[in-house]
Amino acid sequence: MARLRMGMIGGGPGAFIGPVHRIAAELDREIELVAGVFSSDAGRSRAGGEAYRIDPDRAYPSLDAMFAAEKAREDGIDFVAIVSPNHHHLPAAKAALEAGYPVLSDKPMTATLAEAKELGGVVAQAGLPYGLSYTYSGYPLVREARARVAAGAIGSVRKVVVEYPQGWLAGEATGKQAEWRVDPAKSGAGGCIGDIGVHAFHLAEFITGLRVTELLADLAAVVPGRALDDDCTVLLRFDNGARGVLLASQIEVGELNGLRIRLYGEKGGLIWRQETPNELTFHSIDGSTQVIRAGDAAIGPDARAATRTPGGHPEGYLEAFANLYRDFAKQLRGEPGSLIPGIDDGLRGMAFIDTAVRASADRAGWTVLQV
């Protein structure tokens, strides 16, 4: 089976997420990074190509240059990965799709809901695969939790509590990774809500299979002088009547990447933590507790397919990311079994960000979430 050839947009010198995408894409040897526009600056793009050890002639100064040159090659790229800040997502994805290339993009889908709707139209017109790297949906035990909820293991879902605490922006936002995230021109309307809150939102809907219909949001810029929110509290109502709480913060000193979700139904509860991702706790209404571990014989086919090592050999962030790339490769090849988040997930995520920001600013109370 021939490897798929990837072109990368963004991810140049100093980027965190670019190398993560490259490692994840190549982990299963189904995809190879061969080209890219790693920066809007030609020199930095060349430097990015050198760091990724690709052919220097394939580190391009612009999107137009990459698409024209790759179209002319027999071994040209098969798709593009967009790993740049949010304000680049729409123009980069639009250019790629109109040039005939499928797209795997970092989340959130775009900087604004209006841009997301525009991109949705471009995807529909192009008729090409479009995926989003909601990383946590790639973890084996997240997929196990999803399967167990769907099978009725906890009965009808009654309560969802999803938390995403970080502390790295509790002080001054310094450095490339921090600076663009607190800049509305680059991040979009949402700060913390768009950076990590949308991850929590997607995880809640992905695992439960439910849809948020209304929310009540309280977003704050806690650090003085900050233009975008850095602390978020959102109450949720789901389409089956379940209630939820979403907490996301980047000013909780001492917190690292503490994403956690708790689901409670009429027959039991499930708990998963990103910082201990190889354990899923199941509480039964009869009082018993079971700890399901990655690699256990009892896990189902979705989790098993996402697991690479025997039980007791920890897998984590990079492997989860690689599962998304493997799913996207399946989609490109027309194979079944892909769980890659797509255009609908992207639109719902942007609608969540937009609704939460507006509702909080207007002190609007309960607000309908509409895509």
Secondary structure, DSSP 8 states (H G I E B T S, - for coil): ---EEEEEES--TT-SHHHHHHHHHHTTSSEEEEEEE--SSHHHHHHHHHHHT--GGGB-SSHHHHHHHHHT-TT--SEEEE-S-GGGHHHHHHHHHHTT--EEE-SSSSSSHHHHHHHHHHHHHHT--EEE--GGGGSHHHHHHHHHHHTTTT-SEEEEEEEEE--TTSS---SHHHHHHT-HHHH-S-SHIIIIIHHHHHHHHHHH---EEEEEEEEE--STT-SS-SEEEEEEEETTS-EEEEEEES--TT--S--EEEEEESSEEEEEETTEEEEEEEEETTS-EEEEETT-TT--HHHHHT--S-TTS---HHHHHHHHHHHHHHHHHT-S------HHHHHHHHHHHHHHHHHHHHT--SEE---
